[in-house]
Amino acid sequence: MLAAERGAAPLTRLAYRGDLSDFARFLAGRVIEGASTADIRRYLAHLAKARLAPRSAARRLSALRQFYRFLLLEGRRRDDPTLALDAPRQGRSLPKLVSEGEAASLIDAARQRAGPDGLRLVCLLELLYGAGLRVSELMGLPLSATRGDPRFLLVRGKGDKERLVPLGEAARAALSAYLAGRGAFLDRGRPSPWLFPSRGAEGHVTRRRCGQLLKELALAAGMNPARLSPHVLRHAFATHLLDHGADLRSVQEMLGHADIATTQIYTHVQGERLQRLVAEHHPLARKR
């Protein structure tokens, strides 16, 4: 159902499988389809005792909710045992990001790397920070995504939904330079359908490898590599756009968020920054 009706991505389906399998192990051999509300409540207590993060516990409950709702709609159950349960309370954590100066330092460090590896690294950075792509979207980009209007990329995101992502001048230049040297990454010159081909089993650069390249780049730029990941650059893209006057709805469309409430987290980042600005620089604040 997740694959055929909702178009859920393979990683999403894998996450659901893992969450449901964990609950099945907790039931110790009992049939998961027949679990009761009390069983699920005990499972949530077990997760809390194991100190699982509230966000992770909430995701597991969400998987169970959708599973039992599916059974109800299919006539496999007469009730939904998750209806009486509340999700674990979550604190709203603000996204991690890099400053504009740090982003510029990363791009400068990438440009110092010579040859095709350097061209690819600059291109990856420009598309993560300059276009706000998810790393899964970027690694899964087909070469054909670059053959239309050079001002845009056609990206297939969550739920198999397509969106046009605008590219700035720097991102277009980085992509053009990389495409000129892309042949260096082809296996014995064989053609590849992927924008970022690799000789590995998947045929393209993996999310993990992209993360490793960014960690190496952080070291070269004098940054703590623990602070840098593909998603941190996506957060920085959204926050810096809002800092420079972009409207929230436009940022939502560029990020591919289905709900604008997801995008609103970046307004909280702005609020925290403004509070620090007043506390550090306002004359009355300094007097205190």
Secondary structure, 3 states (H helix, E strand, C coil): CCCCCCCCCHHHHHHHHHHHHHHHHHCCCCCHHHCCHHHHHHHHHHHHHCCCCHHHHHHHHHHHHHHHHHHHHCCCCCCCCCCCCCCCCCCCCCCCCCCHHHHHHHHHHHHCCCHHHHHHHHHHHHHHHCCCCCHHHHHCCEHHHHCCCCCEEEEECHHHCEEEEECCHHHHHHHHHHHHHHHHHCHHHCCCCECCECCCCCCECCHHHHHHHHHHHHHHCCCCHHHCCHHHHHHHHHHHHHHCCCCHHHHHHHHCCCCHHHHCHHHHHHHHHHHHHHHHHCHHHHHC
